[in-house]
Amino acid sequence: MVAGIEAHHSAEQPLARAKRIVVKIGSALLVDPSGGLRTGWLRGLAEDAAMLKRSGAELVIVSSGSIALGRGELKLPAGALKLEEAQAAAAVGQIALARAYAEALADRGMQAAQVLLTLADTQNRRRYLNGCATLSTLLRMGATPIVNENDTVATDEIRYGDNDRLAARVALMAGADVLVLLSDVDGLYTANPREDAAARRLEVVRAVTPEIEAMASGVGTEGAKGGMITKLMAAKTAMSGGCAMAIARGAPEQRGGSGFAPNRPLSALLEGGPCTWFLPATSPQAARKQWIAGMKADGSLIIDAGAEAALHQGNSLLPAGLKQVEGQFERGDPVAIIREMDGAIIASALVAYPSDEAAKIAGRRSGEIEAILGHPPRAALAHRDDIAFLTADAAEASSAEDLGPVVLETRQATDATFPPDHHARNDDDDGDDRGNDAPVRRAGESGGSDGRARQR
């Protein structure tokens, strides 16, 4: 058997237990060959979205289709389009696509929100952080983000068909448990099933090895840019962030006779419909903590004993417990958190303030910060989701002069089997900061605390 795959998957369905889900919709599912919208299919998807929301899950939709819809609206001929023609088609198609999603979801009592991204937005740190905050805020407000690739300005995405990879990056931005790529194929096969009758679909892949990559083929349909190669690239990205991924068929006409409800691809997947699951070795939370722990610190935050105690109770780090700032860093950069008493490194973190602002607010309470900085403060100096603790032994052995490899201790502030609080969040929505006089204590501020993170 090829390394990294399983013939059958008997574990619990990942989609059934997911709290945050990203679904990528291929162009061929939404748009027919004449350039018209498949309204029946979209209504079925909206029914599935409403079903998931009723179950308590949050959904982000990454949708292709703007160029295909715009081509139909502009009556452009079949075949390859010049870059500027594709961008013009996208400009027209994005309006039609957004309206179609808004109407389909509104009929089921849901609010749609359009988010335009390119791969570059997920590669630039500041834009990435802003994207995380926007997605988190929309989900917290009950909206369903519809992420469109911004083809009116993008070039590589149109030319090379990286929408699958964009969906994987959105999944990491959103802190998703599961990414579902709905396409015209029902999974990864040992060979191209359209050319080889002996091709066998893989049920589970636990590692994308060179042997797995060799199985990929450029299967696609008219109007769809991505093939199996880009889907495997997406799987690598998702799995590296602890996010499970499924490749599943979404075309309703190809579900005929399977016993699944027509036009309901997510329901079919929940009911055991054919797919390939790519299962990571760790959870999104643990993967994120490992990533943070492995980054080289750009500076240090030296904190007092009260702040350290609050951190170990599962709280975020607030400026009140900060004694000193060392080094130069920007918002989102990695820093070491150092114990004032003995100079030991106790954790790595992604900081929410640049070094100059952090120094200005060191030791200050939340209510003082806006007057000092001249703008509304963020809820925490370092959010609890962005802090990776060291083990006690590693902390004893480390110091401010030694920022070498460390041993990670992943701390969970809840008892949930599947971490509920690993999701990307608005930096201004710290789960334990509900105002300057919040009853729940934050790191560095006095008062009692139950040490538990807020449940979703």
NUTORDO-431186 format. One record per residue (C-alpha): x, y, z; residue in three letters. Coordinates in steps of 0.1 Angstrom, whole numbers, plus 5000, padded with zeros to 4 digits. Layout:
REM NUTORDO-431186
XYZALA/...
REM end
This chain:
REM NUTORDO-431186
500050005000MET/501250354992VAL/502450535024ALA/500150795038GLY/496750645026ILE/494050425040GLU/491650205021ALA/488750285045HIS/487950555071HIS/486050445101SER/486650745124ALA/483950995131GLU/483051215101GLN/485251535104PRO/482451755090LEU/479951635116ALA/482051765145ARG/483452075128ALA/482652415144LYS/484052625116ARG/483952515080ILE/485252665047VAL/483652535015VAL/485152614981LYS/482852614951ILE/484152554916GLY/482952744886SER/481452454869ALA/479052394898LEU/477652744898LEU/477652834861VAL/476352624832ASP/478252604798PRO/476152884784SER/477253124812GLY/473953104832GLY/473753054869LEU/472652714882ARG/470052854906THR/468752524917GLY/472152404928TRP/472752734946LEU/469452704965ARG/470552354976GLY/473852484988LEU/472052755008ALA/469852485024GLU/472952305035ASP/474452635048ALA/471252695069ALA/471352335081MET/474952375093LEU/474152705110LYS/471252545129ARG/473652275141SER/475952545156GLY/478652555129ALA/480052865112GLU/480552865074LEU/482753055051VAL/482253005013ILE/485053064989VAL/483453084955SER/484753084919SER/482453174891GLY/482753554886SER/484653524853ILE/482353244841ALA/479253454849LEU/480653774835GLY/481553594803ARG/477953504799GLY/476653854808GLU/479154014783LEU/478453734757LYS/482153674753LEU/483053374730PRO/484153034743ALA/487852964747GLY/490753134764ALA/490353504773LEU/493053764773LYS/493953884808LEU/492154214805GLU/489054044791GLU/489053804821ALA/489454094845GLN/486554274828ALA/484353964829ALA/485253924867ALA/484154284873ALA/480754214858VAL/480453864872GLY/481353964908GLN/478154174911ILE/475953894897ALA/477653634920LEU/477253844951ALA/473653914944ARG/472953544938ALA/474453444971TYR/472753724990ALA/469353634977GLU/469753254982ALA/470953295018LEU/468453575026ALA/465653335017ASP/466853115045ARG/467253405070GLY/470953435066MET/473153745059GLN/475753725032ALA/478953935032ALA/481353975003GLN/485053955009VAL/487454004980LEU/490953854984LEU/493953744963THR/496753514973LEU/498853824979ALA/496453925007ASP/497253605025THR/501053655021GLN/501354005034ASN/501354005072ARG/499354315078ARG/496754235052ARG/496653875065TYR/495954005101LEU/493254245088ASN/491653965068GLY/491653745099CYS/489954015119ALA/487354085093THR/486353715089LEU/486253665126SER/484053975131THR/481653875103LEU/481253525118LEU/480753665153ARG/478053895139MET/476253595124GLY/477053675087ALA/478253425062THR/481353545044PRO/481453485006ILE/485053504996VAL/485653574960ASN/489053574944GLU/489553944933ASN/490053864897ASP/489654224886THR/493154304899VAL/494653954903ALA/496953804876THR/498353474888ASP/495053344901GLU/493353394867ILE/496353254848ARG/497252954869TYR/493952864887GLY/495052894923ASP/491552924938ASN/491952594956ASP/495052724973ARG/493353044981LEU/490552844998ALA/493152665019ALA/494752995030ARG/491353135038VAL/490752825059ALA/493852895079LEU/492953265082MET/489553165095ALA/490952895118GLY/488652635102ALA/488352285114ASP/487452155079VAL/487952265043LEU/485652115016VAL/486652144980LEU/483452084959LEU/484252014924SER/483351784894ASP/485351494909VAL/484551294940ASP/488051264953GLY/491651164946LEU/492150864924TYR/495150644917THR/494850744881ALA/492550964860ASN/489150784862PRO/488050934829ARG/490950754812GLU/491650454833ASP/488750224843ALA/490850054870ALA/491450384888ALA/490550364925ARG/489450644947ARG/491350694979LEU/489250725011GLU/491850885034VAL/495151055029VAL/497251135060ARG/500351265042ALA/500751415008VAL/503851224997THR/505551224963PRO/503650904955GLU/500351074962ILE/501351374941GLU/502251144912ALA/498551034911MET/497351384904ALA/496051474870SER/494851794854GLY/491151694853VAL/488951994849GLY/485952124831THR/485252424808GLU/485452744829GLY/487152574858ALA/490852654863LYS/492052424890GLY/492952064886GLY/493951784911MET/497551924914ILE/496252254929THR/493952054952LYS/496851864966LEU/498752184971MET/495652304990ALA/495651985011ALA/499252045021LYS/498452395032THR/495352295051ALA/496951995068MET/499952205079SER/497552415098GLY/495752125114GLY/492652165091CYS/491051845076ALA/490251875040MET/487751685017ALA/487651664979ILE/484051584971ALA/481751594940ARG/479251874941GLY/477651834906ALA/474051724913PRO/473651534880GLU/476451314890GLN/474751214923ARG/471751064905GLY/470950714918GLY/473250754948SER/470550784973GLY/471551144983PHE/469351454981ALA/469751634948PRO/471551974950ASN/472651914986ARG/476451834983PRO/477251905020LEU/474351695032SER/475551415010ALA/479051445025LEU/477651425060LEU/475651115050GLU/478750935038GLY/478951045002GLY/482050954982PRO/485051174988CYS/488751174998THR/489551305033TRP/492951455040PHE/493451425077LEU/496151625096PRO/498151475125ALA/497151755148THR/494352005156SER/494352365142PRO/495052495177GLN/498052275183ALA/499452335148ALA/499152715153ARG/500952685187LYS/503752485171GLN/504052745144TRP/504253025169ILE/506752835190ALA/509052775160GLY/509353135150MET/512453335158LYS/511553615183ALA/512053975170ASP/511954115206GLY/510854045241SER/508154135266LEU/509254115302ILE/506254055325ILE/505654045363ASP/504553755384ALA/500953855384GLY/500753855346ALA/502553515344GLU/500053365368ALA/497053495348ALA/498653365315LEU/498853015330HIS/495153045339GLN/494253085302GLY/494053465300ASN/495553695274SER/498453925282LEU/497454285289LEU/499754595292PRO/499154625329ALA/501554325335GLY/504254445311LEU/507354565328LYS/509754625299GLN/509954595261VAL/513154485243GLU/513854495206GLY/511954645177GLN/508954475162PHE/505654535144GLU/502154425151ARG/501954045144GLY/505653985149ASP/506853695171PRO/508253785205VAL/509453605236ALA/507653645269ILE/510153665297ILE/509753635335ARG/510953945352GLU/512253755383MET/514853535366ASP/514953625330GLY/513553285318ALA/511553265286ILE/508153125295ILE/506353155261ALA/506453265225SER/503753495212ALA/502453705183LEU/502254065196VAL/499254295189ALA/501254625192TYR/504454755176PRO/507354795200SER/507155175203ASP/503455155213GLU/504054855236ALA/506655055255ALA/504355355259LYS/501555145275ILE/503754915297ALA/502154885331GLY/499055075321ARG/495454965326ARG/493054925297SER/491155245304GLY/494355455301GLU/495555325267ILE/493455525243GLU/494555855258ALA/498155755256ILE/498155625220LEU/495455855206GLY/493455565191HIS/491155285205PRO/493255015220PRO/493354645211ARG/491954415236ALA/495254255245ALA/498954295241LEU/499053925231ALA/495953725228HIS/495753385245ARG/495353215211ASP/498653365200ASP/500653245230ILE/502652915230ALA/503952815264PHE/507252635270LEU/507352335293THR/508652395328ALA/511952225320ASP/512452445289ALA/511552755308ALA/514052685335GLU/516852625309ALA/516052925288SER/517053285292SER/516853615273ALA/520253545257GLU/519253195245ASP/516353195220LEU/517152855205GLY/514752555199PRO/512152515226VAL/509852245238VAL/506152335233LEU/503452275259GLU/500052335243THR/497752465269ARG/493952445264GLN/491752665285ALA/488652445280THR/487752085285ASP/486352045250ALA/487651745230THR/487851945199PHE/489352295207PRO/486552555204PRO/488852855208ASP/491552795181HIS/489753005155HIS/491153325140ALA/489553615159ARG/489253985158ASN/492154135176ASP/489654365193ASP/487554075205ASP/489553915232ASP/487353655247GLY/488153755283ASP/488054135278ASP/484454275278ARG/485254635286GLY/487654815309ASN/485954705340ASP/485254345328ALA/484554095356PRO/486753835340VAL/490453905349ARG/493053955323ARG/496753895325ALA/498454165345GLY/495254295362GLU/494154215397SER/490954035407GLY/489653685407GLY/489553465376SER/488153125369ASP/490953075343GLY/488652945316ARG/488353065281ALA/484953175268ARG/483152905250GLN/481952965215ARG/
REM end
